[in-house]
Amino acid sequence: MLRKVIMVTDTEESVKNAIREILKSKNKGHDYALDLTRILDKERKTAIMKKLTRF
């Protein structure tokens, strides 16, 4: 099974692209992993993670 690594930065554009990629991966039946290491602010990282785990 293919696993995609989706890198997310602190911009809203990156978050929207990550949502798009998550939905594409789920539709195709692929696994995905989120790379949130580029986000330095812990509160912002938590907010983005909550937003992305809904999908």
Wavefront OBJ file of the C-alpha trace (Angstrom):
o trace
v 0.000 0.000 0.000
v 1.260 3.452 -0.863
v 1.846 5.982 1.903
v 1.920 9.695 1.103
v 3.752 12.144 3.340
v 1.980 15.502 3.339
v 4.124 18.407 4.517
v 2.214 21.275 6.110
v 3.646 24.735 6.745
v 2.151 27.600 8.720
v 0.264 29.215 5.819
v -3.440 28.824 5.108
v -2.657 27.843 1.516
v -0.604 24.910 2.776
v -3.426 23.793 5.076
v -5.930 23.914 2.190
v -3.577 21.903 -0.015
v -3.118 19.354 2.775
v -6.896 18.943 3.104
v -7.123 18.410 -0.637
v -4.337 15.812 -0.562
v -5.910 13.978 2.408
v -9.220 13.703 0.598
v -7.506 12.485 -2.589
v -5.537 9.871 -0.645
v -8.615 8.577 1.151
v -10.538 8.392 -2.117
v -7.783 6.313 -3.717
v -7.380 4.116 -0.623
v -3.843 5.232 0.197
v -2.385 5.878 3.624
v -1.039 9.296 4.449
v 1.191 10.846 7.099
v 1.294 14.496 8.127
v 4.608 16.294 8.528
v 4.062 19.236 10.878
v 7.721 19.828 11.755
v 7.843 23.161 9.888
v 5.319 24.735 12.286
v 7.104 26.212 15.297
v 4.214 27.626 17.354
v 2.765 24.817 19.474
v -0.735 26.330 19.745
v -0.906 26.874 15.988
v 0.275 23.291 15.404
v -2.495 22.001 17.685
v -5.133 24.076 15.869
v -3.983 22.845 12.460
v -3.887 19.237 13.664
v -7.465 19.486 14.968
v -8.573 20.896 11.621
v -6.842 18.171 9.612
v -7.920 15.197 11.732
v -11.587 15.872 10.969
v -11.068 14.462 7.485
l 1 2 3 4 5 6 7 8 9 10 11 12 13 14 15 16 17 18 19 20 21 22 23 24 25 26 27 28 29 30 31 32 33 34 35 36 37 38 39 40 41 42 43 44 45 46 47 48 49 50 51 52 53 54 55
